Amino acid sequence: MNLPILTRCEKYFTDKDEKYLCDKKIKNWTKLFYDMELEDLNYMQNIENVLKKSVSQLTRDDILTKMTFLLRADRHGGNRFATAVSDGSFEALCYQLHFVVYFQKGD
């Protein structure tokens, strides 16, 4: 899996160039996520159990469910994805995804 880690990115900027770079980074990451077909098509059925777990307890599929949920929530007028990217919680999901994919293969 070559999905990069989407690092923390503030929601609000005074510098237009910094905002442009952040928006571009998010757009590129989101496109790659969907191009790699990583979204959980049944995320609404799966999200309830995932939200009960801490990030360190999440499996690969749990993480993809939560990422899909956050991405889709913003499409419907929510602000969850933007908040998660801004506060670093989405970055934590990315790191956990890399951990379970690359270091827990034998589990």
PyMOL commands that set and color helices and strands:
alter all, ss='L'
color gray80, all
select helices_A, chain A and resi 16-35+43-51+55-57+60-75+80-87+89-102
alter helices_A, ss='H'
color red, helices_A
deselect
rebuild
show_as cartoon
